Amino acid sequence: MALLELLHILILVYWLGGDLGAFVASRIVADPARPPAGRAAAAKILMDVDMAPRMALIFAFPTGFALALYEGWLQIDAVWIAPAFALALVWAAAAWMVHLKAGPDGLAKRIDMAIRIVALIGFAGAGAAGLAGLIVLPLFIAGKLLVLALAVFAGLMVRLVLAPFGPAFGQIAAGQGDETAETTVRTSLSKARFWVFVIWAAVLSAAALGVLQPV
C-alpha cells in the first residue's frame, strides 16, 4: 500500500515537473535570436523531458485504480489490477517506440493513439456515470476520472496543434528557415502551451480531489 501511494505521488511530481521543463525548453525552441543548433538541442531536450509526463499519464490510472481497490473505495475484484498494469505497460512500450523511432514505430503510433482514445472515452464515461449515480463511485473518484479524461483530451489537442511544427522546425534546424517557418513554429508552440495549461489544471484538480476526498 505504501509503495502504491509513493508511486501515485511521484506520478504527480514527475508529471508537473516534466511539463515545466518542457515548457521552459519550448521558449528556447521558439526564439529566432538563438542559433539553429542551439534550438535543435533544446527541441531534443524538450522531447526527452516530455517522456516523464507521458509516462505519468499512462500510469496514473493503474496506480490510482489499485489504491482505490485496496482502500475499499471501489467494489471491484482485485483481479483487475494486473490487466490494468499490463495495458499500461503496453501503452508505455508503444509510447517509447514512437519516441525512439524504434521497432515497428508506425504500428506503435497507432496503438498509442487507439489506447488514448479508448482511455478518453472510458474515463469520461465512467466519471460521468459515477456523478449521475448510474454506477457506484465515490464523488472524488468520479471527479478524478473526469479530469484524467480532460488531461488525455488536452494531450491529444497538443499533438493536433503541433502537427505543423515538425516540418517547419526541420527547415529551421537545417539552416533553411524563413519567416513563414518561424511563424509556424511560434504559432504551434503558442497553441500547445494553452493545452499544457489545461493539463496542469487537470493534474492539480486531480491532486486536490485525492486530498480532499469529497464523498
Summary of the structure (lengths in Angstrom):
residues: 215
radius of gyration: 18.8
end to end distance: 21.4
largest distance: 59.2
contacts: 659
relative contact order: 0.11
helix: 83%
strand: 0%
